[in-house]
Amino acid sequence: MILRFFAAALLAATVAAGASAGVPISINARDTDLSDVIGLIARQSGLNIVADASVKPRRITFRLHDVDADTALATLAQAYDLQTHRAGNIVLVGDAAAMNRRYGGSVGATTVALRNAKPSDAVKELKGVLPDAGLIADDRSNTVVVTGTADAQTAASSLLSSIDAPGRQVMFEVRVTDVKPIDDSSNVGIQFGGTGFGAGAVAQFPYALTKSSIAINAQINALVQNGHAQILATPHIATLNNREATLLVGETYPIVTVNEQTGFPTVTNVNVGVQLRVTPTIGADGIITAEVHPEYSEIIGFNSSFPIIANRKVDAVLRVHDGETIVLGGLFQDTSSETISKLPFLGDIPILGQFFKNKATARQRDEVVFLITPYILEPSSP
């Protein structure tokens, strides 16, 4: 086969290195025998694909780029009146009429229009579930072409409709506050009840839950009015169930470094400000499992034109009810400074110079608190 491939010089194919089942393949065949194209798909995908004796010798031109084996076979079958039949881990490809007589059922194609799901994502979910149906995703028209017997088309259409059902969404109300302690012995000056706390207890743990956001927001507002807190950000973010959402309230700071050997610069972007990654999972009981990764960063200085960035972040996975507030704290920053002022000359006199100096110390301590409240958004009627 390989000798004939090079001698005829009729087949130009791009073979992905290390390709296997599920890895995108590319085919560029010009005036090539149909059975050779089937063999090429088998070699690239690593699948056991056999051309049936009913495949008639004919020259075809067939080009595909970065598709999986199922899509390649379905496209080939639709274009050249073929049919596939799977038996275990072997795929048999043959003339549609002959395969129909042998295995029964009439072969055809139907187009399923999707409203909510992305066709390529839907096809990935059904990969391997419908061995007797070929699925071709067309993201441009938001449709999926299904090839196979009538039963296979019906089963595929039903599953695609199930996948295309509007997904549930969760909206997160986020409030990020920089809280300064009321005195040196207090942590944040915020009092709330909830998991792990008695009513009116001062927060001593990295996170807690409260039944309603009203009470905790009222206390935050009081701290802001008294100068003990500052609101850093109040973003809202919505995402589909089981899909991660990200937000950045700040700026992206570019850092340029030059390779000493090549002399070429490399730009690395660093996000500075309020960042949040969150993934919700809505349970059958309506409780939300929230995987949250909040972070607060700021530039505190420079070293040789490179920014020195202070980061405060926490990772947590919590189960909360709809409308229940997650309080993530414990993100402290404690800075101490000392300033010495003295009279010229007199302050430098040994021993006596201490009477002409003044030493002042200052301590700045604050905590960044994330308040995250999820709300389930029910899908609207079509």
C-alpha positions as CSV (number, residue, x, y, z in Angstrom):
1,M,0.0,0.0,0.0
2,I,2.8,2.4,0.9
3,L,4.8,1.6,-2.2
4,R,1.7,2.2,-4.4
5,F,1.1,5.4,-2.5
6,F,4.5,6.8,-3.4
7,A,4.7,5.4,-6.9
8,A,1.4,6.8,-8.0
9,A,2.0,10.1,-6.3
10,L,-1.7,10.7,-6.3
11,L,-2.4,11.1,-2.7
12,A,-1.3,14.2,-0.7
13,A,-2.2,13.8,2.9
14,T,-1.3,15.6,6.1
15,V,-0.7,13.0,8.8
16,A,-0.8,14.4,12.3
17,A,2.1,13.1,14.4
18,G,1.0,10.6,17.0
19,A,-2.6,10.8,15.9
20,S,-5.0,8.5,17.6
21,A,-8.8,8.0,18.1
22,G,-10.3,11.3,19.1
23,V,-7.4,13.4,17.9
24,P,-8.1,15.8,15.0
25,I,-6.9,14.4,11.6
26,S,-6.4,16.1,8.2
27,I,-7.0,14.5,4.8
28,N,-5.9,16.0,1.4
29,A,-6.5,13.3,-1.2
30,R,-6.5,14.2,-4.9
31,D,-7.8,11.7,-7.6
32,T,-7.3,8.8,-5.2
33,D,-9.0,5.5,-5.0
34,L,-11.8,5.5,-2.4
35,S,-10.5,2.4,-0.6
36,D,-7.1,4.2,-0.1
37,V,-8.9,7.2,1.5
38,I,-10.7,4.8,3.9
39,G,-7.4,3.2,4.8
40,L,-5.8,6.7,5.3
41,I,-8.5,7.6,7.8
42,A,-7.9,4.3,9.7
43,R,-4.1,4.9,9.8
44,Q,-4.4,8.5,11.1
45,S,-7.1,7.8,13.7
46,G,-5.8,4.5,15.0
47,L,-9.3,3.0,14.6
48,N,-10.0,-0.4,13.1
49,I,-11.7,0.6,9.8
50,V,-12.3,-2.0,7.1
51,A,-13.4,-1.3,3.5
52,D,-16.2,-3.8,2.6
53,A,-15.9,-5.7,-0.7
54,S,-18.9,-3.7,-1.9
55,V,-16.8,-0.6,-2.1
56,K,-16.4,0.0,-5.8
57,P,-13.0,1.2,-7.2
58,R,-13.3,4.9,-8.1
59,R,-11.1,7.9,-7.9
60,I,-12.2,10.7,-5.6
61,T,-10.9,14.0,-4.3
62,F,-11.4,14.4,-0.5
63,R,-10.1,17.2,1.7
64,L,-10.8,17.7,5.4
65,H,-8.8,19.7,8.0
66,D,-8.7,19.0,11.8
67,V,-11.7,16.8,12.2
68,D,-12.2,13.6,14.2
69,A,-12.5,10.2,12.6
70,D,-16.3,9.9,13.1
71,T,-16.8,13.2,11.3
72,A,-14.5,12.2,8.5
73,L,-16.3,8.9,8.0
74,A,-19.8,10.5,8.2
75,T,-18.7,13.1,5.6
76,L,-17.2,10.4,3.3
77,A,-20.4,8.2,3.6
78,Q,-22.7,11.1,2.9
79,A,-20.7,12.3,-0.2
80,Y,-20.2,8.9,-1.8
81,D,-23.4,6.9,-0.8
82,L,-21.7,4.7,1.7
83,Q,-22.8,3.3,5.0
84,T,-20.9,2.4,8.2
85,H,-21.6,-0.5,10.5
86,R,-19.8,-1.0,13.8
87,A,-19.2,-4.4,15.3
88,G,-17.3,-4.1,18.6
89,N,-14.2,-2.0,17.9
90,I,-14.3,-2.6,14.2
91,V,-16.0,-0.1,11.7
92,L,-17.1,-1.6,8.4
93,V,-17.5,0.8,5.5
94,G,-19.4,-0.3,2.4
95,D,-21.8,0.6,-0.4
96,A,-25.1,1.8,1.2
97,A,-27.3,-0.5,-0.8
98,A,-25.2,-3.6,0.0
99,M,-24.9,-2.7,3.6
100,N,-28.6,-2.0,3.8
101,R,-29.4,-5.5,2.4
102,R,-27.0,-7.1,4.8
103,Y,-27.8,-5.2,8.0
104,G,-31.2,-3.8,7.3
105,G,-32.6,-0.3,7.6
106,S,-32.5,2.5,5.1
107,V,-29.7,5.1,5.3
108,G,-30.4,8.8,5.1
109,A,-29.5,12.2,6.6
110,T,-31.4,14.8,8.6
111,T,-30.4,18.2,9.9
112,V,-31.1,19.1,13.5
113,A,-31.1,22.8,14.4
114,L,-29.9,23.8,17.9
115,R,-30.9,26.9,19.8
116,N,-28.8,26.7,23.0
117,A,-26.0,24.3,22.6
118,K,-23.0,24.7,20.4
119,P,-23.1,22.0,17.7
120,S,-19.4,21.0,18.0
121,D,-19.9,20.6,21.8
122,A,-23.0,18.6,21.3
123,V,-21.2,16.2,18.9
124,K,-18.4,15.8,21.4
125,E,-20.9,14.8,24.1
126,L,-22.5,12.1,21.8
127,K,-19.2,10.8,20.6
128,G,-19.2,7.0,21.0
129,V,-22.9,7.0,22.2
130,L,-24.4,6.5,18.8
131,P,-22.2,4.1,16.9
132,D,-24.7,3.7,14.0
133,A,-25.1,7.4,13.4
134,G,-22.7,9.9,11.8
135,L,-22.7,13.4,13.3
136,I,-21.3,16.5,11.5
137,A,-21.3,19.8,13.4
138,D,-21.8,23.1,11.6
139,D,-21.3,25.9,14.1
140,R,-21.9,28.5,11.4
141,S,-25.5,27.5,10.9
142,N,-25.9,26.1,14.4
143,T,-26.9,22.7,13.1
144,V,-25.9,19.1,13.3
145,V,-26.2,16.8,10.3
146,V,-27.1,13.2,11.3
147,T,-26.5,10.3,8.9
148,G,-27.6,6.7,9.4
149,T,-30.7,4.5,9.5
150,A,-34.0,6.0,10.4
151,D,-33.7,4.5,13.9
152,A,-30.2,6.0,14.3
153,Q,-31.5,9.4,13.1
154,T,-34.4,9.3,15.6
155,A,-32.1,8.4,18.5
156,A,-29.6,11.1,17.6
157,S,-32.3,13.8,17.2
158,S,-33.8,12.9,20.6
159,L,-30.4,13.1,22.3
160,L,-29.5,16.3,20.6
161,S,-32.8,17.8,21.7
162,S,-32.0,16.8,25.3
163,I,-28.6,18.4,25.1
164,D,-30.0,21.5,23.6
165,A,-32.4,22.1,26.5
166,P,-31.7,25.6,28.0
167,G,-29.2,25.2,30.8
168,R,-29.7,26.7,34.3
169,Q,-27.7,29.7,35.2
170,V,-26.3,31.2,38.4
171,M,-25.7,34.9,38.9
172,F,-23.2,35.9,41.6
173,E,-23.4,39.3,43.3
174,V,-19.9,40.1,44.5
175,R,-18.9,42.8,47.0
176,V,-15.2,43.2,47.8
177,T,-14.4,45.3,50.9
178,D,-11.1,46.5,52.4
179,V,-11.7,46.5,56.2
180,K,-9.5,48.2,58.7
181,P,-9.7,47.0,62.4
182,I,-11.4,49.1,64.9
183,D,-8.5,48.5,67.3
184,D,-5.3,46.5,67.4
185,S,-7.0,43.5,69.1
186,S,-9.8,43.1,66.5
187,N,-9.6,41.2,63.3
188,V,-12.1,42.9,61.0
189,G,-14.8,44.5,63.1
190,I,-17.5,42.6,61.3
191,Q,-20.0,40.6,63.2
192,F,-22.3,38.0,61.7
193,G,-24.0,34.7,62.4
194,G,-23.9,31.6,60.4
195,T,-22.0,28.3,60.0
196,G,-19.3,28.1,62.6
197,F,-20.4,31.2,64.5
198,G,-22.6,32.1,67.3
199,A,-24.9,35.1,66.8
200,G,-22.9,38.3,67.0
201,A,-19.5,36.6,67.0
202,V,-16.5,38.3,65.5
203,A,-15.1,36.5,62.5
204,Q,-12.1,34.3,63.4
205,F,-12.2,31.8,60.5
206,P,-11.4,32.2,56.7
207,Y,-15.0,31.9,55.7
208,A,-18.5,31.7,56.9
209,L,-22.1,31.6,55.7
210,T,-25.0,33.9,56.6
211,K,-28.7,33.3,55.8
212,S,-29.1,36.7,54.2
213,S,-26.9,39.3,52.7
214,I,-28.9,42.1,54.2
215,A,-27.4,42.0,57.7
216,I,-23.8,41.6,56.6
217,N,-24.1,44.4,54.0
218,A,-25.7,46.6,56.6
219,Q,-22.6,46.2,58.8
220,I,-20.3,46.8,55.9
221,N,-22.1,50.0,55.1
222,A,-21.8,51.1,58.7
223,L,-18.1,50.5,58.6
224,V,-17.7,52.4,55.4
225,Q,-19.6,55.4,56.9
226,N,-17.4,55.4,60.0
227,G,-14.2,55.2,57.9
228,H,-13.3,51.7,58.9
229,A,-13.9,50.1,55.4
230,Q,-13.6,50.9,51.7
231,I,-15.6,49.3,48.9
232,L,-13.1,48.0,46.3
233,A,-15.5,46.5,43.8
234,T,-19.2,45.4,43.4
235,P,-19.3,43.3,40.2
236,H,-22.0,40.9,39.1
237,I,-21.2,37.8,37.1
238,A,-23.5,35.1,35.6
239,T,-22.5,31.7,34.2
240,L,-24.1,28.4,33.1
241,N,-24.3,25.5,35.5
242,N,-21.0,23.7,35.8
243,R,-19.2,26.4,33.7
244,E,-16.4,28.5,35.2
245,A,-16.8,32.3,35.1
246,T,-14.0,34.7,35.6
247,L,-13.8,38.5,36.2
248,L,-11.1,41.1,36.7
249,V,-11.8,44.5,38.2
250,G,-8.4,46.2,37.7
251,E,-5.8,46.3,35.0
252,T,-3.4,44.1,33.2
253,Y,0.2,45.1,33.7
254,P,2.7,44.1,30.9
255,I,6.2,43.0,32.0
256,V,8.8,43.0,29.3
257,T,11.9,40.8,29.6
258,V,14.7,40.3,27.0
259,N,16.3,37.0,26.3
260,E,20.1,37.5,26.7
261,Q,20.9,34.9,24.1
262,T,18.5,35.9,21.3
263,G,17.9,39.5,22.2
264,F,14.1,39.0,21.6
265,P,11.7,40.6,24.1
266,T,9.0,38.6,25.8
267,V,5.9,40.2,27.2
268,T,4.2,38.6,30.2
269,N,0.8,40.1,31.3
270,V,0.1,40.2,35.1
271,N,-3.4,41.0,36.3
272,V,-3.6,43.5,39.2
273,G,-6.8,44.2,41.1
274,V,-9.8,42.2,42.1
275,Q,-10.0,38.8,40.4
276,L,-12.5,36.0,40.8
277,R,-12.9,32.5,39.3
278,V,-16.1,30.7,40.3
279,T,-17.8,27.5,39.1
280,P,-21.4,26.7,40.3
281,T,-23.0,23.2,40.4
282,I,-26.8,23.2,41.0
283,G,-27.8,20.0,42.9
284,A,-31.1,18.2,42.5
285,D,-32.1,19.7,45.9
286,G,-31.5,23.3,44.7
287,I,-28.4,23.7,46.8
288,I,-25.4,25.3,45.0
289,T,-21.9,23.9,45.3
290,A,-19.7,26.9,44.6
291,E,-16.0,26.5,43.8
292,V,-14.6,30.0,44.3
293,H,-11.1,31.4,43.9
294,P,-11.0,35.1,44.9
295,E,-7.8,37.1,44.7
296,Y,-6.8,40.7,45.5
297,S,-3.5,42.0,44.3
298,E,-1.8,45.5,44.2
299,I,1.5,46.9,43.2
300,I,3.5,47.9,46.3
301,G,6.7,49.0,44.7
302,F,9.2,48.5,41.9
303,N,12.5,46.7,41.6
304,S,14.5,47.5,38.5
305,S,11.4,48.6,36.7
306,F,9.6,45.3,37.6
307,P,6.5,45.7,39.8
308,I,6.5,44.2,43.3
309,I,3.0,42.7,43.6
310,A,1.3,41.8,46.9
311,N,-1.3,39.0,46.5
312,R,-4.0,37.9,48.8
313,K,-6.1,35.0,47.7
314,V,-8.1,32.0,49.0
315,D,-9.6,28.8,47.5
316,A,-12.8,27.3,48.8
317,V,-15.6,24.9,47.9
318,L,-18.9,25.5,49.7
319,R,-22.5,24.4,49.6
320,V,-25.0,27.3,49.8
321,H,-28.6,27.9,49.3
322,D,-30.0,30.2,46.7
323,G,-29.5,33.8,48.1
324,E,-27.2,32.7,50.9
325,T,-24.1,34.8,51.2
326,I,-20.5,33.4,51.3
327,V,-18.1,35.5,53.4
328,L,-14.5,34.9,52.6
329,G,-12.1,36.7,54.8
330,G,-8.7,36.2,56.5
331,L,-6.9,38.0,53.7
332,F,-4.8,40.2,56.0
333,Q,-2.0,42.6,55.3
334,D,0.1,43.9,58.2
335,T,2.7,46.6,57.5
336,S,4.9,48.3,60.1
337,S,7.2,51.3,59.4
338,E,9.6,53.3,61.5
339,T,10.6,57.0,60.8
340,I,13.5,58.7,62.5
341,S,14.0,62.4,62.4
342,K,17.0,64.3,64.0
343,L,18.7,67.6,64.2
344,P,21.8,68.0,62.0
345,F,25.1,67.3,63.7
346,L,23.5,67.2,67.2
347,G,21.6,64.0,66.4
348,D,24.8,62.3,65.5
349,I,26.6,62.8,68.8
350,P,27.1,59.5,70.6
351,I,24.8,59.0,73.6
352,L,23.7,62.7,73.8
353,G,22.4,62.5,70.2
354,Q,19.5,60.4,71.4
355,F,18.0,63.6,73.0
356,F,18.0,65.3,69.5
357,K,16.2,62.4,67.7
358,N,12.6,61.5,67.3
359,K,11.5,58.0,66.4
360,A,7.9,57.3,65.2
361,T,6.5,53.9,64.4
362,A,3.4,53.2,62.4
363,R,1.4,50.1,61.8
364,Q,-1.1,49.6,59.0
365,R,-3.3,46.5,59.2
366,D,-6.3,45.7,57.0
367,E,-8.3,42.8,55.6
368,V,-9.9,42.2,52.3
369,V,-13.3,40.5,52.6
370,F,-15.2,38.9,49.7
371,L,-19.0,38.7,50.0
372,I,-20.4,36.4,47.3
373,T,-24.1,35.8,47.0
374,P,-25.4,33.3,44.3
375,Y,-28.8,33.4,42.8
376,I,-30.3,30.7,40.5
377,L,-31.7,32.1,37.3
378,E,-34.5,30.0,35.9
379,P,-34.5,29.6,32.1
380,S,-37.0,31.8,30.3
381,S,-39.7,30.2,28.2
382,P,-38.9,30.0,24.4
